[in-house]
Every structure is written in structure tokens, then in C-alpha cells.
Amino acid sequence: MNQRPLAQPQLTDEQREALLARMAEITHQFRQMIEAVLPAVRAAAEQAAQVFAALQAAGLVDEDGKPTRPADRPAWQTPYGPPQKGHRP
């Protein structure tokens, strides 16, 4: 497949300055958003760690987060009863 190289955009000095100013503004707004959300994200992560530690302390999960006890029923059983016999057309 024959691909042509992408053409380089030609910006005027004025356009370049406007682009850089807008990028700086967006970067500043993005940082403000991250700083506003960060405390909630940290709190959620701490709560998740506490729940995981409690599950480990209770012996319900191992260090990988896998259940330590087998399920109440075999995997092929469902709460909806046994599979239907035969096929429906």
C-alpha cells in the first residue's frame, strides 16, 4: 500500500500563539479538575483498602482477593433451577 506523508500544517505566528495560549488554559483547567477530584478518589481507594483488609481478616478472601471457601453450589447450578430438557424449535 502506497501512503503519502501527511502534509505539515502551516500556521501563522498569530495562530501558533493562540494555539499555545489555549493549550495552556486547557492544561490549567485540567489540573484544577484533577485537584478537585483527587480527595474523593483517595477516600474511595482508602475505603476499598479497608473493605479488602476486613474481608481478609474475616478469612473470606486470600491476599489475591480470591474467595477462601468454595461456593455453596456447583458452578453449573443456577438459582433458576436445573437446565431445561430437550430443545425448543
Beta strands, then each sheet from edge to edge (+ up, - down):
end
